[in-house]
Amino acid sequence: MARAFELPLRSIDAESPRVRRRYGICFADGRIKIRLHQLRAPELLKYSVMVDTLCHELAHLRHLNHGQRFWRLYRRILAYARRHGIYRPGPEAAREHATPFAGLPASVTRAVPRLAVPRSVPTGQLELF
């Protein structure tokens, strides 16, 4: 999706389980972190929630705000994901909970297990609440 929209994505990583406030975060250097587990339970988030969050953070790679241009790009990315079978909102099969990143490219799924937690807060970051 980043390539289709010419977005400067550097990496996608799993958010640290210690982070309790956000679903995703985008850094100005092109890194994105996505929450994988529910806040108060060990279960994985729904696949559609993770993909929606990813689309939101991808839009932030171009617009580090929540202005009109950001929301237009976010909706275009989400529509692209839906057209390509990546975003499937609604009731989900149990198998999707076991493999939450099924259907995503290998370049994304390889990045998921890494948990790089920065020691300091980088400048130019934007959080999704």
MODELLER restraints for C-alpha pairs under 7 A, 6 or more apart:
rsr = mdl.restraints
at = mdl.atoms
rsr.add(forms.Gaussian(group=physical.xy_distance, feature=features.Distance(at['CA:2:A'], at['CA:9:A']), mean=6.25, stdev=0.5))
rsr.add(forms.Gaussian(group=physical.xy_distance, feature=features.Distance(at['CA:2:A'], at['CA:58:A']), mean=6.81, stdev=0.5))
rsr.add(forms.Gaussian(group=physical.xy_distance, feature=features.Distance(at['CA:7:A'], at['CA:61:A']), mean=6.24, stdev=0.5))
rsr.add(forms.Gaussian(group=physical.xy_distance, feature=features.Distance(at['CA:7:A'], at['CA:62:A']), mean=6.67, stdev=0.5))
rsr.add(forms.Gaussian(group=physical.xy_distance, feature=features.Distance(at['CA:8:A'], at['CA:30:A']), mean=5.64, stdev=0.5))
rsr.add(forms.Gaussian(group=physical.xy_distance, feature=features.Distance(at['CA:8:A'], at['CA:61:A']), mean=6.53, stdev=0.5))
rsr.add(forms.Gaussian(group=physical.xy_distance, feature=features.Distance(at['CA:9:A'], at['CA:30:A']), mean=4.61, stdev=0.5))
rsr.add(forms.Gaussian(group=physical.xy_distance, feature=features.Distance(at['CA:9:A'], at['CA:31:A']), mean=6.36, stdev=0.5))
rsr.add(forms.Gaussian(group=physical.xy_distance, feature=features.Distance(at['CA:10:A'], at['CA:30:A']), mean=4.68, stdev=0.5))
rsr.add(forms.Gaussian(group=physical.xy_distance, feature=features.Distance(at['CA:10:A'], at['CA:31:A']), mean=5.24, stdev=0.5))
rsr.add(forms.Gaussian(group=physical.xy_distance, feature=features.Distance(at['CA:11:A'], at['CA:30:A']), mean=6.74, stdev=0.5))
rsr.add(forms.Gaussian(group=physical.xy_distance, feature=features.Distance(at['CA:11:A'], at['CA:31:A']), mean=4.83, stdev=0.5))
rsr.add(forms.Gaussian(group=physical.xy_distance, feature=features.Distance(at['CA:11:A'], at['CA:32:A']), mean=6.15, stdev=0.5))
rsr.add(forms.Gaussian(group=physical.xy_distance, feature=features.Distance(at['CA:11:A'], at['CA:111:A']), mean=6.87, stdev=0.5))
rsr.add(forms.Gaussian(group=physical.xy_distance, feature=features.Distance(at['CA:12:A'], at['CA:31:A']), mean=6.07, stdev=0.5))
rsr.add(forms.Gaussian(group=physical.xy_distance, feature=features.Distance(at['CA:12:A'], at['CA:32:A']), mean=4.78, stdev=0.5))
rsr.add(forms.Gaussian(group=physical.xy_distance, feature=features.Distance(at['CA:12:A'], at['CA:33:A']), mean=5.66, stdev=0.5))
rsr.add(forms.Gaussian(group=physical.xy_distance, feature=features.Distance(at['CA:12:A'], at['CA:108:A']), mean=6.49, stdev=0.5))
rsr.add(forms.Gaussian(group=physical.xy_distance, feature=features.Distance(at['CA:12:A'], at['CA:111:A']), mean=5.65, stdev=0.5))
rsr.add(forms.Gaussian(group=physical.xy_distance, feature=features.Distance(at['CA:12:A'], at['CA:112:A']), mean=6.65, stdev=0.5))
rsr.add(forms.Gaussian(group=physical.xy_distance, feature=features.Distance(at['CA:13:A'], at['CA:32:A']), mean=6.28, stdev=0.5))
rsr.add(forms.Gaussian(group=physical.xy_distance, feature=features.Distance(at['CA:13:A'], at['CA:33:A']), mean=4.73, stdev=0.5))
rsr.add(forms.Gaussian(group=physical.xy_distance, feature=features.Distance(at['CA:13:A'], at['CA:34:A']), mean=6.42, stdev=0.5))
rsr.add(forms.Gaussian(group=physical.xy_distance, feature=features.Distance(at['CA:13:A'], at['CA:111:A']), mean=5.39, stdev=0.5))
rsr.add(forms.Gaussian(group=physical.xy_distance, feature=features.Distance(at['CA:13:A'], at['CA:112:A']), mean=4.96, stdev=0.5))
rsr.add(forms.Gaussian(group=physical.xy_distance, feature=features.Distance(at['CA:13:A'], at['CA:114:A']), mean=5.75, stdev=0.5))
rsr.add(forms.Gaussian(group=physical.xy_distance, feature=features.Distance(at['CA:13:A'], at['CA:115:A']), mean=6.45, stdev=0.5))
rsr.add(forms.Gaussian(group=physical.xy_distance, feature=features.Distance(at['CA:14:A'], at['CA:33:A']), mean=5.36, stdev=0.5))
rsr.add(forms.Gaussian(group=physical.xy_distance, feature=features.Distance(at['CA:14:A'], at['CA:34:A']), mean=5.14, stdev=0.5))
rsr.add(forms.Gaussian(group=physical.xy_distance, feature=features.Distance(at['CA:14:A'], at['CA:35:A']), mean=6.00, stdev=0.5))
rsr.add(forms.Gaussian(group=physical.xy_distance, feature=features.Distance(at['CA:14:A'], at['CA:36:A']), mean=6.45, stdev=0.5))
rsr.add(forms.Gaussian(group=physical.xy_distance, feature=features.Distance(at['CA:14:A'], at['CA:112:A']), mean=5.22, stdev=0.5))
rsr.add(forms.Gaussian(group=physical.xy_distance, feature=features.Distance(at['CA:14:A'], at['CA:113:A']), mean=6.35, stdev=0.5))
rsr.add(forms.Gaussian(group=physical.xy_distance, feature=features.Distance(at['CA:14:A'], at['CA:114:A']), mean=6.22, stdev=0.5))
rsr.add(forms.Gaussian(group=physical.xy_distance, feature=features.Distance(at['CA:14:A'], at['CA:115:A']), mean=5.66, stdev=0.5))
rsr.add(forms.Gaussian(group=physical.xy_distance, feature=features.Distance(at['CA:15:A'], at['CA:33:A']), mean=4.99, stdev=0.5))
rsr.add(forms.Gaussian(group=physical.xy_distance, feature=features.Distance(at['CA:15:A'], at['CA:34:A']), mean=5.07, stdev=0.5))
rsr.add(forms.Gaussian(group=physical.xy_distance, feature=features.Distance(at['CA:15:A'], at['CA:35:A']), mean=4.87, stdev=0.5))
rsr.add(forms.Gaussian(group=physical.xy_distance, feature=features.Distance(at['CA:15:A'], at['CA:115:A']), mean=6.50, stdev=0.5))
rsr.add(forms.Gaussian(group=physical.xy_distance, feature=features.Distance(at['CA:16:A'], at['CA:115:A']), mean=6.07, stdev=0.5))
rsr.add(forms.Gaussian(group=physical.xy_distance, feature=features.Distance(at['CA:16:A'], at['CA:117:A']), mean=6.46, stdev=0.5))
rsr.add(forms.Gaussian(group=physical.xy_distance, feature=features.Distance(at['CA:20:A'], at['CA:39:A']), mean=6.54, stdev=0.5))
rsr.add(forms.Gaussian(group=physical.xy_distance, feature=features.Distance(at['CA:21:A'], at['CA:129:A']), mean=6.53, stdev=0.5))
rsr.add(forms.Gaussian(group=physical.xy_distance, feature=features.Distance(at['CA:22:A'], at['CA:127:A']), mean=6.71, stdev=0.5))
rsr.add(forms.Gaussian(group=physical.xy_distance, feature=features.Distance(at['CA:22:A'], at['CA:128:A']), mean=5.61, stdev=0.5))
rsr.add(forms.Gaussian(group=physical.xy_distance, feature=features.Distance(at['CA:22:A'], at['CA:129:A']), mean=4.64, stdev=0.5))
rsr.add(forms.Gaussian(group=physical.xy_distance, feature=features.Distance(at['CA:23:A'], at['CA:34:A']), mean=5.96, stdev=0.5))
rsr.add(forms.Gaussian(group=physical.xy_distance, feature=features.Distance(at['CA:23:A'], at['CA:35:A']), mean=4.98, stdev=0.5))
rsr.add(forms.Gaussian(group=physical.xy_distance, feature=features.Distance(at['CA:23:A'], at['CA:53:A']), mean=6.65, stdev=0.5))
rsr.add(forms.Gaussian(group=physical.xy_distance, feature=features.Distance(at['CA:23:A'], at['CA:128:A']), mean=6.03, stdev=0.5))
rsr.add(forms.Gaussian(group=physical.xy_distance, feature=features.Distance(at['CA:23:A'], at['CA:129:A']), mean=6.33, stdev=0.5))
rsr.add(forms.Gaussian(group=physical.xy_distance, feature=features.Distance(at['CA:24:A'], at['CA:33:A']), mean=5.48, stdev=0.5))
rsr.add(forms.Gaussian(group=physical.xy_distance, feature=features.Distance(at['CA:24:A'], at['CA:34:A']), mean=4.38, stdev=0.5))
rsr.add(forms.Gaussian(group=physical.xy_distance, feature=features.Distance(at['CA:24:A'], at['CA:35:A']), mean=5.93, stdev=0.5))
rsr.add(forms.Gaussian(group=physical.xy_distance, feature=features.Distance(at['CA:24:A'], at['CA:53:A']), mean=6.21, stdev=0.5))
rsr.add(forms.Gaussian(group=physical.xy_distance, feature=features.Distance(at['CA:24:A'], at['CA:57:A']), mean=6.77, stdev=0.5))
rsr.add(forms.Gaussian(group=physical.xy_distance, feature=features.Distance(at['CA:24:A'], at['CA:127:A']), mean=6.32, stdev=0.5))
rsr.add(forms.Gaussian(group=physical.xy_distance, feature=features.Distance(at['CA:24:A'], at['CA:128:A']), mean=5.33, stdev=0.5))
rsr.add(forms.Gaussian(group=physical.xy_distance, feature=features.Distance(at['CA:25:A'], at['CA:32:A']), mean=5.71, stdev=0.5))
rsr.add(forms.Gaussian(group=physical.xy_distance, feature=features.Distance(at['CA:25:A'], at['CA:33:A']), mean=5.34, stdev=0.5))
rsr.add(forms.Gaussian(group=physical.xy_distance, feature=features.Distance(at['CA:25:A'], at['CA:34:A']), mean=6.73, stdev=0.5))
rsr.add(forms.Gaussian(group=physical.xy_distance, feature=features.Distance(at['CA:25:A'], at['CA:57:A']), mean=6.48, stdev=0.5))
rsr.add(forms.Gaussian(group=physical.xy_distance, feature=features.Distance(at['CA:25:A'], at['CA:126:A']), mean=5.84, stdev=0.5))
rsr.add(forms.Gaussian(group=physical.xy_distance, feature=features.Distance(at['CA:25:A'], at['CA:127:A']), mean=4.49, stdev=0.5))
rsr.add(forms.Gaussian(group=physical.xy_distance, feature=features.Distance(at['CA:25:A'], at['CA:128:A']), mean=5.85, stdev=0.5))
rsr.add(forms.Gaussian(group=physical.xy_distance, feature=features.Distance(at['CA:26:A'], at['CA:32:A']), mean=4.58, stdev=0.5))
rsr.add(forms.Gaussian(group=physical.xy_distance, feature=features.Distance(at['CA:26:A'], at['CA:33:A']), mean=6.67, stdev=0.5))
rsr.add(forms.Gaussian(group=physical.xy_distance, feature=features.Distance(at['CA:26:A'], at['CA:57:A']), mean=5.59, stdev=0.5))
rsr.add(forms.Gaussian(group=physical.xy_distance, feature=features.Distance(at['CA:26:A'], at['CA:60:A']), mean=6.54, stdev=0.5))
rsr.add(forms.Gaussian(group=physical.xy_distance, feature=features.Distance(at['CA:26:A'], at['CA:61:A']), mean=6.94, stdev=0.5))
rsr.add(forms.Gaussian(group=physical.xy_distance, feature=features.Distance(at['CA:26:A'], at['CA:125:A']), mean=5.71, stdev=0.5))
rsr.add(forms.Gaussian(group=physical.xy_distance, feature=features.Distance(at['CA:26:A'], at['CA:126:A']), mean=5.42, stdev=0.5))
rsr.add(forms.Gaussian(group=physical.xy_distance, feature=features.Distance(at['CA:26:A'], at['CA:127:A']), mean=6.51, stdev=0.5))
rsr.add(forms.Gaussian(group=physical.xy_distance, feature=features.Distance(at['CA:27:A'], at['CA:124:A']), mean=6.00, stdev=0.5))
rsr.add(forms.Gaussian(group=physical.xy_distance, feature=features.Distance(at['CA:27:A'], at['CA:125:A']), mean=4.24, stdev=0.5))
rsr.add(forms.Gaussian(group=physical.xy_distance, feature=features.Distance(at['CA:27:A'], at['CA:126:A']), mean=6.43, stdev=0.5))
rsr.add(forms.Gaussian(group=physical.xy_distance, feature=features.Distance(at['CA:28:A'], at['CA:61:A']), mean=6.96, stdev=0.5))
rsr.add(forms.Gaussian(group=physical.xy_distance, feature=features.Distance(at['CA:28:A'], at['CA:124:A']), mean=4.92, stdev=0.5))
rsr.add(forms.Gaussian(group=physical.xy_distance, feature=features.Distance(at['CA:28:A'], at['CA:125:A']), mean=5.75, stdev=0.5))
rsr.add(forms.Gaussian(group=physical.xy_distance, feature=features.Distance(at['CA:30:A'], at['CA:61:A']), mean=6.42, stdev=0.5))
rsr.add(forms.Gaussian(group=physical.xy_distance, feature=features.Distance(at['CA:32:A'], at['CA:57:A']), mean=6.76, stdev=0.5))
rsr.add(forms.Gaussian(group=physical.xy_distance, feature=features.Distance(at['CA:34:A'], at['CA:54:A']), mean=6.90, stdev=0.5))
rsr.add(forms.Gaussian(group=physical.xy_distance, feature=features.Distance(at['CA:36:A'], at['CA:44:A']), mean=5.64, stdev=0.5))
rsr.add(forms.Gaussian(group=physical.xy_distance, feature=features.Distance(at['CA:36:A'], at['CA:45:A']), mean=5.71, stdev=0.5))
rsr.add(forms.Gaussian(group=physical.xy_distance, feature=features.Distance(at['CA:37:A'], at['CA:43:A']), mean=5.67, stdev=0.5))
rsr.add(forms.Gaussian(group=physical.xy_distance, feature=features.Distance(at['CA:37:A'], at['CA:44:A']), mean=4.18, stdev=0.5))
rsr.add(forms.Gaussian(group=physical.xy_distance, feature=features.Distance(at['CA:37:A'], at['CA:45:A']), mean=5.06, stdev=0.5))
rsr.add(forms.Gaussian(group=physical.xy_distance, feature=features.Distance(at['CA:38:A'], at['CA:44:A']), mean=5.90, stdev=0.5))
rsr.add(forms.Gaussian(group=physical.xy_distance, feature=features.Distance(at['CA:38:A'], at['CA:45:A']), mean=5.34, stdev=0.5))
rsr.add(forms.Gaussian(group=physical.xy_distance, feature=features.Distance(at['CA:44:A'], at['CA:97:A']), mean=6.55, stdev=0.5))
rsr.add(forms.Gaussian(group=physical.xy_distance, feature=features.Distance(at['CA:46:A'], at['CA:97:A']), mean=6.53, stdev=0.5))
rsr.add(forms.Gaussian(group=physical.xy_distance, feature=features.Distance(at['CA:47:A'], at['CA:96:A']), mean=6.62, stdev=0.5))
rsr.add(forms.Gaussian(group=physical.xy_distance, feature=features.Distance(at['CA:47:A'], at['CA:97:A']), mean=6.80, stdev=0.5))
rsr.add(forms.Gaussian(group=physical.xy_distance, feature=features.Distance(at['CA:47:A'], at['CA:100:A']), mean=4.96, stdev=0.5))
rsr.add(forms.Gaussian(group=physical.xy_distance, feature=features.Distance(at['CA:47:A'], at['CA:101:A']), mean=6.89, stdev=0.5))
rsr.add(forms.Gaussian(group=physical.xy_distance, feature=features.Distance(at['CA:48:A'], at['CA:87:A']), mean=5.94, stdev=0.5))
rsr.add(forms.Gaussian(group=physical.xy_distance, feature=features.Distance(at['CA:48:A'], at['CA:88:A']), mean=5.82, stdev=0.5))
rsr.add(forms.Gaussian(group=physical.xy_distance, feature=features.Distance(at['CA:48:A'], at['CA:89:A']), mean=5.28, stdev=0.5))
rsr.add(forms.Gaussian(group=physical.xy_distance, feature=features.Distance(at['CA:51:A'], at['CA:87:A']), mean=6.10, stdev=0.5))
rsr.add(forms.Gaussian(group=physical.xy_distance, feature=features.Distance(at['CA:52:A'], at['CA:78:A']), mean=6.97, stdev=0.5))
rsr.add(forms.Gaussian(group=physical.xy_distance, feature=features.Distance(at['CA:55:A'], at['CA:74:A']), mean=6.21, stdev=0.5))
rsr.add(forms.Gaussian(group=physical.xy_distance, feature=features.Distance(at['CA:55:A'], at['CA:77:A']), mean=5.99, stdev=0.5))
rsr.add(forms.Gaussian(group=physical.xy_distance, feature=features.Distance(at['CA:55:A'], at['CA:78:A']), mean=5.93, stdev=0.5))
rsr.add(forms.Gaussian(group=physical.xy_distance, feature=features.Distance(at['CA:56:A'], at['CA:74:A']), mean=5.66, stdev=0.5))
rsr.add(forms.Gaussian(group=physical.xy_distance, feature=features.Distance(at['CA:59:A'], at['CA:70:A']), mean=6.13, stdev=0.5))
rsr.add(forms.Gaussian(group=physical.xy_distance, feature=features.Distance(at['CA:59:A'], at['CA:73:A']), mean=5.88, stdev=0.5))
rsr.add(forms.Gaussian(group=physical.xy_distance, feature=features.Distance(at['CA:59:A'], at['CA:74:A']), mean=5.15, stdev=0.5))
rsr.add(forms.Gaussian(group=physical.xy_distance, feature=features.Distance(at['CA:60:A'], at['CA:70:A']), mean=6.91, stdev=0.5))
rsr.add(forms.Gaussian(group=physical.xy_distance, feature=features.Distance(at['CA:63:A'], at['CA:70:A']), mean=5.40, stdev=0.5))
rsr.add(forms.Gaussian(group=physical.xy_distance, feature=features.Distance(at['CA:64:A'], at['CA:126:A']), mean=6.49, stdev=0.5))
rsr.add(forms.Gaussian(group=physical.xy_distance, feature=features.Distance(at['CA:81:A'], at['CA:87:A']), mean=5.05, stdev=0.5))
rsr.add(forms.Gaussian(group=physical.xy_distance, feature=features.Distance(at['CA:82:A'], at['CA:88:A']), mean=6.37, stdev=0.5))
rsr.add(forms.Gaussian(group=physical.xy_distance, feature=features.Distance(at['CA:86:A'], at['CA:103:A']), mean=6.11, stdev=0.5))
rsr.add(forms.Gaussian(group=physical.xy_distance, feature=features.Distance(at['CA:86:A'], at['CA:104:A']), mean=6.65, stdev=0.5))
rsr.add(forms.Gaussian(group=physical.xy_distance, feature=features.Distance(at['CA:101:A'], at['CA:109:A']), mean=6.52, stdev=0.5))
